[in-house]
Amino acid sequence: MKADSTPYHLCLDVLGNPLRIEIIKELKKGPKSVGELTKVLGEEQSKVSHSLATLKKCCFVDSNRDGKKIVYSLRETLLQNNKGEDLFEALEIHAKEHKGKCWRRD
């Protein structure tokens, strides 16, 4: 892979996880806490929290503290504002908006 090429596979890997897809579907309905997502999805809290952390790191979700709980919502990105671009154009826009933050591996 050339150094200047966009590593689409990293983004698609994040979005290709079944639990993350279900989380995204739920967050499209409105903001939810980890507890609410855990209950709706019937998954362990640790799995939901880990998936949310990955989605947040890749700039697909935001979080806000509401008292003692953290509420997650979709970020206005390709997941909400894809205006008919093909997938790769939408990923390019996402990468530019977030300065490639989502392409970094720890």
FENBELLIN-V889321 format. One line per field, one symbol per residue. phi: phi as a letter, one per 20 degrees, with the letter a starting at -180 (. if undefined). psi: psi as a letter, one per 20 degrees, with the letter a starting at -180 (. if undefined). burial: + if it has 24 or more other C-alpha atoms within 12 Angstrom, else -. Layout:
# FENBELLIN-V889321
phi->???
psi->???
burial->???
This chain:
# FENBELLIN-V889321
phi->.ffeefeggffffffeegfffffggffffqfbegfffgffemdfgfffffffffffgemecdccfcmeddddbfefcgfddfenffgffffffgfffdlmgfeede
psi->pqhjqpmhhgghggijpgghghgggghhhrqqrgggggggikrqhhggggghgghghjkhqrqqpnciqppqqpqnbhhhkoljqrghghhggggghjkjhiiqq.
burial->-----+-+--+--++---++++++-++---++++++++--+------++-++-++++++++++-------+++++-+++-----------+++++----+-++---
